[in-house]
Amino acid sequence: MESRGNLDLTRQIEELEEEVSTLLKQKAYLQDTCRRAGEEIQDLKSTVKALENTVEQVLNPLRKDGLL
C-alpha cells in the first residue's frame, strides 16, 4: 500500500472519529429505545395481570354456582 503522507493519515483519523461519533449516537439511541420498550413491557405485564384478576373475579362465582 502506497503511503500518501500525513494528509492521508489525518483524513483516515477524521473518518474514524466520525464513525466512532456515529456509533456512539446509535448506541445511545438504542439504549434509550430499549429502556422505553422495557417500560412498555412492564406496563403491559401489569395490565395483563390486572385483566387476569378481573376474569377470575367474574368466573369464580360462576364456577362456584356450577354454571361453568
Backbone hydrogen bonds, N-H to C=O, Kabsch-Sander energy under -0.5 kcal/mol:
donor,donor_aa,acceptor,acceptor_aa,energy
9,L,5,G,-1.5
10,T,6,N,-2.9
11,R,7,L,-2.2
12,Q,8,D,-2.2
13,I,9,L,-2.5
14,E,10,T,-2.4
15,E,11,R,-2.4
16,L,12,Q,-2.4
17,E,13,I,-2.6
18,E,14,E,-2.3
19,E,15,E,-2.3
20,V,16,L,-2.6
21,S,17,E,-2.4
22,T,18,E,-2.5
23,L,19,E,-2.6
24,L,20,V,-2.5
25,K,21,S,-2.0
26,Q,22,T,-2.4
27,K,23,L,-2.5
28,A,24,L,-2.3
29,Y,25,K,-2.4
30,L,26,Q,-2.8
31,Q,27,K,-2.6
32,D,28,A,-2.3
33,T,29,Y,-2.6
34,C,30,L,-2.6
35,R,31,Q,-2.3
36,R,32,D,-2.4
37,A,33,T,-2.4
38,G,34,C,-2.6
39,E,35,R,-2.2
40,E,36,R,-2.3
41,I,37,A,-2.6
42,Q,38,G,-2.2
43,D,39,E,-2.3
44,L,40,E,-2.6
45,K,41,I,-2.6
46,S,42,Q,-2.2
47,T,43,D,-2.2
48,V,44,L,-2.6
49,K,45,K,-2.4
50,A,46,S,-2.3
51,L,47,T,-2.4
52,E,48,V,-2.7
53,N,49,K,-2.3
54,T,50,A,-2.1
55,V,51,L,-2.6
56,E,52,E,-2.3
57,Q,53,N,-2.2
58,V,54,T,-1.8
59,L,55,V,-2.8
60,N,56,E,-2.8
62,L,58,V,-0.7
63,R,59,L,-2.7
64,K,60,N,-2.7
65,D,61,P,-2.0
66,G,63,R,-1.4
67,L,62,L,-2.8
68,L,62,L,-0.8
